[in-house]
Amino acid sequence: MLDPDFDCPNGCDANGFLFDEVTRQAYPCSCREERLRRRAHGDMEASVGRYAPPRFQDLDWSSLPLSGIAERHTAAATHVRRFAERVGDNVRQGRGLWLLGNKGTGKTTLAYYVAQQARAAGLSVLTRNTTDLLNELRDSYKPDAQPTTRQIIDAVTHVELLHLEDVSVPRPNDWVLEQLYTIVNRRYEHNKAIVFTSDTPFGQALKPDALADHIGERTYSRLMQMVGDPILMTGQDYRLTVGA
């Protein structure tokens, strides 16, 4: 059975089929493809987790933290807001975002806002801290592990929007570089959008191409074609200055 709560205007059954009384045959309703897509997304969320923790749900520009970010980082907030207004078209065309800057400037919140709007638009979304994702992949090699390696790889490959946090944090080694390349390359080949964040220590110049040294030239090259120029956010750690 597909989504029983799906409100189909054609009155199809729970599996997305209509019945022709003349031919006495069942045929797929126009909604069946969408219902299959929704079930796949639901299965994905059930196996590998939902799109956002409580702190980053129900984000709105009229209240904190988004209102504060818009005040402190107007250009970045405007860019993200415009992207999110057309998130369905952007994601379906494989366009993503890179938020690069100092800790505590609001990169994560803006990325979660995009994820929130994508999900509200009916797209499947998967968010992971990059270190956590790599740890989950490592643990999935164990016998009887849940989710399995295949479930994780399938999710990060096929989800319509993949949101990765702190891409620059994991210490690079051959295994880490291989996993990052696999994830990015599969999405690149399938024209699947990525939104990701990365940090630069406060006081240091923001150098986008420095990420290539951390994640590998092949992975960096593909990401750049998928996201374009990064959205830069500089300043002191807002969490520390206000205790938030």
Backbone torsions as a table, in degrees:
resi	resn	phi	psi	omega
1	MET	NA	137.0	175.6
2	LEU	-86.4	-166.6	-175.9
3	ASP	-59.5	109.9	-177.6
4	PRO	-70.8	-16.9	-178.6
5	ASP	-92.6	0.4	179.8
6	PHE	-68.8	126.5	-176.8
7	ASP	-93.6	94.6	-177.8
8	CYS	-91.4	126.9	179.6
9	PRO	-69.2	-15.8	-178.5
10	ASN	-88.7	-10.2	178.5
11	GLY	72.8	34.1	-179.6
12	CYS	-73.8	171.8	-178.6
13	ASP	-81.1	-175.8	-173.9
14	ALA	-67.8	-13.9	178.6
15	ASN	-104.0	6.9	177.0
16	GLY	79.8	32.4	178.6
17	PHE	-121.5	147.5	172.1
18	LEU	-110.2	157.9	-178.0
19	PHE	-118.0	125.8	178.5
20	ASP	-89.3	111.4	-177.7
21	GLU	-65.8	-27.1	-178.6
22	VAL	-74.6	-51.7	-177.8
23	THR	-86.4	-11.7	-177.7
24	ARG	59.3	38.5	179.9
25	GLN	-130.5	148.7	176.1
26	ALA	-89.9	146.1	177.1
27	TYR	-143.0	151.6	-175.1
28	PRO	-67.9	137.1	176.1
29	CYS	-75.1	159.5	178.7
30	SER	-64.6	-18.7	-178.8
31	CYS	-87.9	-8.6	-171.5
32	ARG	-60.8	-41.8	-179.2
33	GLU	-61.0	-42.8	178.7
34	GLU	-65.5	-39.1	-179.5
35	ARG	-68.3	-37.3	175.6
36	LEU	-63.9	-40.5	179.0
37	ARG	-62.8	-42.0	179.8
38	ARG	-66.0	-38.1	178.9
39	ARG	-66.1	-40.0	178.2
40	ALA	-61.5	-39.9	178.6
41	HIS	-66.3	-40.5	178.3
42	GLY	-63.6	-41.8	177.3
43	ASP	-62.6	-39.1	-180.0
44	MET	-63.8	-46.0	179.1
45	GLU	-64.9	-36.6	-179.7
46	ALA	-65.8	-33.7	-175.0
47	SER	-88.9	-33.3	-173.6
48	VAL	-123.1	2.4	172.8
49	GLY	109.7	162.7	-177.8
50	ARG	-84.3	-180.0	-169.1
51	TYR	-85.7	-20.5	-175.5
52	ALA	-156.1	140.5	172.9
53	PRO	-73.3	165.7	-174.4
54	PRO	-54.1	-38.8	-177.1
55	ARG	-58.2	-28.7	-174.0
56	PHE	-111.6	25.7	174.0
57	GLN	-103.8	157.8	177.4
58	ASP	57.6	41.2	178.0
59	LEU	-74.8	138.7	-178.1
60	ASP	-145.3	141.3	-176.7
61	TRP	-68.8	-15.8	-178.6
62	SER	-83.5	-5.2	-177.1
63	SER	-141.2	165.8	176.9
64	LEU	-66.5	148.5	4.4
65	PRO	-87.1	-12.5	-175.1
66	LEU	-62.7	-40.4	-178.5
67	SER	-61.6	-37.9	177.7
68	GLY	-67.9	-40.5	178.4
69	ILE	-64.1	-41.3	179.3
70	ALA	-61.9	-33.4	179.3
71	GLU	-74.7	-41.4	-175.9
72	ARG	-83.2	-31.8	-175.1
73	HIS	-132.1	68.3	-171.9
74	THR	-60.6	-45.7	-176.6
75	ALA	-63.1	-45.4	-179.8
76	ALA	-64.8	-44.5	-179.6
77	ALA	-62.7	-40.9	179.2
78	THR	-63.5	-42.8	178.5
79	HIS	-59.8	-48.1	-178.6
80	VAL	-65.5	-41.8	-178.9
81	ARG	-62.2	-42.4	178.3
82	ARG	-65.9	-39.9	177.0
83	PHE	-61.4	-44.3	-177.1
84	ALA	-68.1	-29.3	179.1
85	GLU	-64.7	-26.4	178.2
86	ARG	-120.2	36.4	-172.3
87	VAL	-62.2	-35.9	179.9
88	GLY	-61.1	-49.5	178.6
89	ASP	-64.6	-43.6	-178.6
90	ASN	-61.3	-47.1	-177.6
91	VAL	-67.8	-43.1	-179.3
92	ARG	-64.9	-24.2	177.2
93	GLN	-93.9	6.2	174.7
94	GLY	80.3	13.8	-179.9
95	ARG	-87.4	134.2	-179.9
96	GLY	-126.6	-164.9	-178.4
97	LEU	-140.2	149.2	171.6
98	TRP	-125.7	121.2	176.9
99	LEU	-105.7	113.9	-174.8
100	LEU	-120.4	131.1	177.2
101	GLY	172.6	-165.3	-178.7
102	ASN	-80.0	158.6	178.2
103	LYS	-61.7	144.2	173.4
104	GLY	74.8	17.3	179.7
105	THR	-95.7	-7.6	176.2
106	GLY	109.8	9.7	-178.2
107	LYS	-60.0	-47.8	-177.7
108	THR	-62.0	-43.7	-179.9
109	THR	-61.5	-43.9	178.8
110	LEU	-63.8	-40.1	178.9
111	ALA	-65.0	-41.6	177.8
112	TYR	-66.5	-31.3	176.3
113	TYR	-63.0	-42.9	176.9
114	VAL	-61.3	-44.4	178.1
115	ALA	-60.0	-42.3	179.4
116	GLN	-60.8	-45.3	-177.9
117	GLN	-69.9	-33.7	176.9
118	ALA	-64.9	-42.4	179.6
119	ARG	-66.8	-38.4	177.7
120	ALA	-64.4	-26.5	178.5
121	ALA	-83.7	3.2	176.9
122	GLY	90.9	10.6	179.4
123	LEU	-89.8	152.1	174.5
124	SER	-81.7	137.9	-174.5
125	VAL	-134.8	136.5	173.8
126	LEU	-131.1	125.1	178.0
127	THR	-113.3	134.9	175.8
128	ARG	-146.1	138.0	162.5
129	ASN	-66.1	134.0	-172.5
130	THR	-61.4	-40.7	178.1
131	THR	-63.4	-43.7	178.7
132	ASP	-61.5	-41.6	-180.0
133	LEU	-62.2	-43.1	179.2
134	LEU	-65.8	-38.4	177.0
135	ASN	-64.9	-39.7	177.7
136	GLU	-63.3	-40.1	177.3
137	LEU	-64.3	-41.6	179.6
138	ARG	-63.9	-43.1	-179.5
139	ASP	-68.6	-26.3	-177.0
140	SER	-69.2	-13.2	177.3
141	TYR	-75.9	-13.7	-178.7
142	LYS	-72.6	149.8	178.2
143	PRO	-57.9	137.3	176.9
144	ASP	63.0	21.4	179.1
145	ALA	-68.6	143.8	174.9
146	GLN	-132.6	128.6	-3.9
147	PRO	-71.0	161.9	-179.9
148	THR	-77.8	164.8	177.0
149	THR	-57.0	-42.8	-178.4
150	ARG	-64.8	-39.7	178.5
151	GLN	-61.4	-42.3	-179.7
152	ILE	-66.5	-48.7	-178.7
153	ILE	-63.6	-42.3	177.8
154	ASP	-60.8	-41.4	-178.7
155	ALA	-64.5	-49.9	-176.6
156	VAL	-71.5	-18.4	177.5
157	THR	-84.5	-43.0	-168.8
158	HIS	-99.5	-18.8	179.2
159	VAL	-58.9	143.9	-173.5
160	GLU	-69.7	-36.6	175.3
161	LEU	-129.1	121.3	174.6
162	LEU	-104.2	124.3	179.3
163	HIS	-112.4	116.1	-179.5
164	LEU	-112.5	128.8	178.3
165	GLU	-99.0	141.9	171.8
166	ASP	56.7	54.8	-179.1
167	VAL	-62.5	-27.9	-175.9
168	SER	-86.4	0.1	-173.9
169	VAL	-81.4	-47.5	-175.2
170	PRO	-56.8	136.2	177.7
171	ARG	-69.1	125.3	-175.8
172	PRO	-71.9	132.7	166.6
173	ASN	-144.7	177.7	-174.2
174	ASP	-58.5	-41.1	-178.0
175	TRP	-67.1	-45.8	179.3
176	VAL	-60.4	-46.5	-179.3
177	LEU	-62.3	-38.3	179.3
178	GLU	-65.0	-43.3	-179.0
179	GLN	-67.2	-43.5	179.0
180	LEU	-62.4	-41.8	178.8
181	TYR	-63.4	-42.7	-179.7
182	THR	-60.2	-46.5	-178.5
183	ILE	-63.5	-50.7	-177.0
184	VAL	-67.1	-42.5	-177.2
185	ASN	-65.0	-40.1	179.1
186	ARG	-64.4	-39.4	177.4
187	ARG	-70.4	-37.0	177.0
188	TYR	-60.8	-45.4	-178.8
189	GLU	-65.9	-31.2	-179.2
190	HIS	-97.2	8.6	178.5
191	ASN	55.4	46.7	-178.9
192	LYS	-103.4	135.5	-173.3
193	ALA	-75.2	147.1	174.6
194	ILE	-129.9	136.7	167.2
195	VAL	-116.7	127.8	-178.8
196	PHE	-144.7	158.7	178.4
197	THR	-120.6	154.2	173.0
198	SER	-152.6	149.8	-174.4
199	ASP	-104.5	151.2	167.3
200	THR	-128.8	130.6	-178.6
201	PRO	-55.3	142.9	-179.6
202	PHE	-60.0	135.4	-179.8
203	GLY	97.0	-17.4	177.5
204	GLN	-94.9	148.4	178.6
205	ALA	-66.5	143.5	176.6
206	LEU	-79.8	114.3	-178.9
207	LYS	-121.6	95.8	-177.3
208	PRO	-54.1	-40.5	-176.1
209	ASP	-71.3	-9.5	175.5
210	ALA	-65.9	-22.3	178.8
211	LEU	-64.4	-28.0	-179.7
212	ALA	-61.3	-35.3	179.2
213	ASP	-68.6	-23.5	-175.3
214	HIS	-91.3	-36.8	-175.0
215	ILE	-111.3	-5.6	180.0
216	GLY	100.4	143.3	-176.2
217	GLU	-62.9	-39.9	-177.7
218	ARG	-64.5	-44.9	-179.7
219	THR	-66.4	-43.9	-179.4
220	TYR	-61.6	-43.4	-179.7
221	SER	-59.5	-44.5	179.8
222	ARG	-66.4	-42.0	179.1
223	LEU	-60.6	-41.6	-178.3
224	MET	-62.2	-37.2	177.3
225	GLN	-69.4	-28.2	-177.5
226	MET	-82.8	-29.8	-173.3
227	VAL	-118.0	-17.5	-176.9
228	GLY	74.3	-158.1	-178.2
229	ASP	-67.2	144.6	180.0
230	PRO	-72.1	154.6	170.8
231	ILE	-88.0	118.5	-173.1
232	LEU	-93.8	135.2	-179.7
233	MET	-137.7	109.3	-177.5
234	THR	-113.7	158.7	177.4
235	GLY	138.9	176.1	179.6
236	GLN	-75.6	163.2	-178.5
237	ASP	-69.6	108.8	-177.2
238	TYR	-63.9	-32.5	179.7
239	ARG	-61.9	-36.2	-179.1
240	LEU	-79.5	-36.0	-176.0
241	THR	-72.4	-27.9	-178.7
242	VAL	-114.6	-3.4	-179.2
243	GLY	73.4	22.6	-178.5
244	ALA	-96.5	NA	NA
